[in-house]
């Protein structure tokens, strides 16, 4: 949770998690045996979402990948809204990336303890449509913060195109955090391209998050603009999805006298933010 220390910059905690539509793979064989759960409802999903909600409670801002916005496979549960409620987040928004009607509503989601003032959605290039970014402007008690949630392509060629567009869109931005499953490692050439061209920075050292039961690949990332710095950086311990979550505590690295002192009290509530 956010905190203020006399004479220090305001700190806040952000978390990124690919929740695999609540499937909850915990073994390599589950990727095959549970594959049907991507399209059909199952009894364990709500129980697993409950556990994910509990794991999100320590964060101030959460980026979610592979959430369903309410379809047959999720038992018509909007998973972003459900997790906001279970984890006690008053503000949330989402972006549908692939609308398959009654079958599936592929989405990215964002939860916040501070008011969400504006939401922007942007499609990213790719051979298969459905990759994009969700950007929210958040009011940290008078200090603006932009948070981008994205989930990038599986192919390196596709990711390079997406990183190039992201770099152009995000270059030079301040008070910015990027959360998401980028499907590439911390030392990959495509991520290095983004960092070099945009000025964003990543936490060190890299943390492996995939697969959750035997992590080998650092696919899940938290990036921030140079006016922010990492105070702490860790990954989730429990495999609630095929990805582990990552969480970072950030603070502004300038002595801004107007840095926020806690969650704001004005702005749109979760249900009022356009979906």
C-alpha positions, 0 to 999 in steps of 0.5 A, spaced: 500 500 500 502 507 499 505 510 504 508 517 506 515 518 509 517 525 512 522 528 507 521 522 502 518 521 495 511 518 495 511 511 494 506 506 491 506 499 489 504 496 482 503 489 480 502 485 473 499 478 472 497 474 467 491 470 470 490 465 464 482 466 464 482 464 471 484 457 469 490 456 474 495 451 471 500 449 476 503 443 472 506 442 465 500 437 464 495 442 465 497 446 459 494 440 455 489 437 460 486 444 462 486 446 454 478 446 454 477 451 459 479 456 455 473 455 451 468 452 456 466 454 463 469 450 469 467 449 477 474 451 479 475 458 476 471 462 481 475 459 487 481 460 483 479 468 482 478 468 489 485 466 491 487 471 485 483 477 488 487 475 495 493 476 492 492 482 489 490 486 496 497 488 497 498 492 491 495 499 489 495 499 482 494 492 478 495 490 470 491 484 468 492 480 462 488 474 459 481 476 463 475 475 460 470 481 460 464 476 461 462 470 456 460 463 456 467 460 458 467 465 464 460 463 466 458 471 464 463 473 470 466 480 468 473 478 471 476 485 472 470 487 475 470 481 480 477 481 482 476 489 483 470 487 488 474 481 491 481 485 492 477 491 494 479 496 489 474 502 488 476 503 481 477 499 475 477 499 467 478 494 461 479 493 454 476 488 450 482 486 445 478 480 441 471 480 442 468 473 440 461 474 442 458 469 447 464 464 446 470 469 449 471 476 451 479 477 451 481 483 455 486 487 459 484 490 465 486 495 470 485 496 478 486 502 482 485 505 489 486 512 486 481 515 481 481 513 474 480 520 470 481 518 463 482 511 459 485 510 452 485 504 448 490 503 442 490 497 437 497 495 436 499 492 429 500 484 428 498 479 423 492 477 428 488 482 430 487 483 438 493 486 441 493 493 444 494 497 450 490 500 455 492 506 458 489 510 464 490 517 467 490 516 475 490 521 480 494 520 486 491 525 490 493 531 485 499 527 482 498 525 475 500 518 473 499 514 466 499 507 467 499 502 460 497 495 460 499 491 454 500 483 452 504 483 446 505 477 440 508 470 441 512 471 435 518 475 435 517 479 428 510 481 431 513 483 437 518 488 434 513 491 430 509 492 436 515 495 440 517 500 435 510 503 435 510 503 443 517 506 443 514 512 438 507 512 443 511 512 449 518 516 448 519 522 453 513 521 457 514 522 464 510 519 470 509 513 466 508 505 468 508 500 463 505 493 466 504 486 462 506 480 459 511 482 453 512 475 451 519 476 451 525 476 456 528 482 460 535 481 455 531 480 449 533 485 443 526 487 442 525 489 449 532 493 449 529 497 443 523 499 447 528 501 453 533 505 448 528 508 444 523 510 449 527 512 455 523 507 460 527 503 465 526 496 468 527 493 474 533 489 476 535 483 476 530 480 471 525 475 475 523 469 471 515 468 471 513 463 466 511 457 467 509 458 474 511 451 476 518 452 474 520 459 472 525 460 466 522 466 462 522 473 464 515 474 460 512 479 465 514 486 466 514 492 470 517 498 466 517 506 468 519 513 466 526 516 469 522 520 474 520 514 477 525 509 481 524 502 483 524 501 491 523 494 491 521 488 486 519 481 487 515 476 484 509 472 487 510 465 490 504 461 489 502 459 482 495 461 481 496 461 473 501 459 468 504 465 470 507 468 476 505 475 478 510 481 479 510 487 484 514 493 484 514 499 489 516 505 486 517 512 488 518 519 484 525 520 485 524 528 485 523 532 491 516 534 489 512 538 495 506 536 491 507 528 491 500 525 494 499 523 501 494 517 499 488 515 495 484 520 492 477 522 494 475 525 487 473 522 480 469 517 477 468 510 481 469 503 478 463 502 475 462 509 472 469 508 467 467 507 460 469 500 458 
